[in-house]
Amino acid sequence: VKALKAALFKNDKDEVQRLINELLINFVSVRNTAQESYYHGFLSGVLSLTVNDPEEIKSDMESGKGFSDLRLISDLKKNVIIIEFKKLEKGESFEDICAEALQQIEEKQYAYPYAQKNYRILKYGIGFYGKECWVEVA
């Protein structure tokens, strides 16, 4: 889990994808993966294990013109990670739903408050299906 947080802050999308897939295959049942909210809760819980002062994690908190799924904030280092989750539906591709997630981050201006404070902003679109995920960054 610490490696996942480190990979997120390094903007290493391949390592983030590999580590989340490893977590999914080891700890998630396919019986629980019908809703996007399951993945959201799972990763919120996993990442909350790594948060320490002065960092914080925010889930479904208002930012810009909407509610980003997940944010990891390091005020000390002036870094913020904004994550938007999407669940793959029949006929969709991982690439399309990840692009949609990143587009949502832009359109809803989730990064706006952090851009005003000159934070380093990392944006992730993460798509899920069963015990698999795909990660894109902007």
N, C-alpha and C positions, 0 to 999 in steps of 0.2 A: 504494500500500500504506500509506503514511503517512496518507493521507486516510481510509482504512478504519479504522485504529487511532484516529484522532482522532474519527471518527463514533461508534465504539463507546463511547469514554469520554464523549462528549456525549450518549449515549443517543438518537441520531438514527436510528431504525430504518429510515426511508425511504432515507436516504443509505447506511446499511450494506447494505441490500438492493440498491440500485442499483450500488454498487461491487462487491459480490460477484458480481452478475449480469454485470457488465462483465468481471471476472476470468475467470469461467466461460466466457463466449462467446469470449474471446480466447486462453485458455491450456489449456482442458480438451477432451479428445476424448470424444465420447459412447461410444466403445468402452470407456472406463475408469470409467464412472459406475454400474456395476451394484451396488456396495456402499456403504453409509454410510461405511465406513472409508476409502474413497478421498477423499471430501469432507473428512473429518476430517484426514487426512494433508495434503491440499492446503492447507487453511486454516491448519493448524499450521505448515507450512513457510512460507507467505506471511507470516503474522503474526510468525514468529520473526525475520524480517528487520528488524522495527521495534523489537525489544526491546533496551533498553540499561539499564545500571545506573542506578538501583536497581530497575528493573522486571524481572519474570520472567514466563515463560509455562510453564504446567504442562499436560501432556496425559495424560489417563487416570490422574490421581493421586487417591488416596483423600482424601475429604473428607466429613464428616458420616457418612451411612450408606451410602456407595457411592463411585463413581468418576465424577466429572464429566468430560465430554469434553474441555473446554478451559477454562483459566482464565488471564486476564491480570491480573497483580497489580502494583500500584504501592504499595509500603510507604511511600514518602516522602509520597505524597498520600493514603494510606489509601483507595484505590479498588481494587475487584476486579470483574472482569467474569467471569461464569460463563456458559458457552455449552454448550448441549446440542443435538446434531445428530440429525436423523431423515431417513430417505430415504422418499419417497412411494412407496407400493405401489399397485397397481391397486385402484380403488374408494375410495381415501382422498382427502382434500382437504388442501391446504397448511394451511388454518386448523386442522384437526383435529390434524395431526401436530405443528404448532408448539405448540398448546395442550397436547398430550401431553408435549412436551419441557419446557415450563415447569412442568407439574404434577410431572414427575419431579424437577426441581430442588428443588421444595418438599418433596415426599414423602421424598426421600433426604437432605434438609437439607444440601445441598452448601454453602450459605452460612453454616452454623452457626459455624465457627471465625472467620469474618470479622465476623459480627454481634457476637461476644463482644469483639472489638477495636474496635468502633464504626467499621468501614469503611463507606464508601458502596458499596453492592452493586448492580450492574447485571446483570440476568438476561436472557439471549437464548435463544429457541427458534428454531432455523433448520432449515427443511425444504428438501430438495433433490429434484430430478427432472431428469435429463439435464443440460442447461446452464442450468437455472433454479433460483432459490432464493426462499424466502419467509421473512420475518423477523418475529417477534413479540417483544415485550418485556413484562416484568412489573415 
